Amino acid sequence: MRSIIAVFLLLHGAAHTAGFLTPWGLAPRAADGTLPPPLNALFGGRIALSQGVARGLGLLWLAVGLSFAVVAIAWWMRVPWATAALVGVALLSLLLSIAWWPLSRIGVFISVALLAGLGAAGYRNFSADLTQARSAA
């Protein structure tokens, strides 16, 4: 199960590269020859961005994608800080995805699912620790 989660995190990190490639003009064309929609506006087009700002935020998308890759490897290797780092990266991913709604709505759903799963696992571990402490007392 740990390997499946790590692969999923790697794939989600790879998907974040679209947020980097598009404003830098590096995104591949679709099969019909059209370019992907530009990422030069936030919140469904309510806030327009200059090309420089869009590229700067594209670097943030790249940083979050690379962070997902690092966290995926740490998660797979059972590094102690992996869970805390995953919470942080998932929150950053959620914020970026909300800002570019509706283009990145799938990212919103994935980030919310990640955070909900981590919350449920944390509650399960807390409950087990509490039960163990009660039985020891």
Phi, psi and omega in degrees: 000321180299322180293321180296317179296318180298318179295318178300317179295321176298317180294321178294322176297320178296325178295331178294339180295338176298324177291341175270314186294323186295307181292340179272000178074024183253000183288139179289154177284154176288173181299330179273005176091000181275152177275155176294159180298143182290151178254048182252023177212144180255157173054053176067028178093005182286331181236114180277144180244146172286165180299321180295317179293318179299320178292322177298317177290332174298323176295326176294320175301318179296317180298319179293320178298316177293325177296321176299321179295316179297316180294323179298316178294317179296321179297315181295325181273002179061041177288136186302328183273000186297320182293315179297319178295323179296320177299314180297315181292322178294323177294317176298318178298319179297316180297316178297317182293322177295319181298327181256023174300141004268357181300328184246034183297328178296322177297325176298312182296320179293317180295319178296319179296318178300312181294322178294318178296319178294321177296318179295318178294320178296319178295319179298316179294319178298316180297319179295318178296321179294319177297318179295320179293322178294320181289331177286333181276000000 
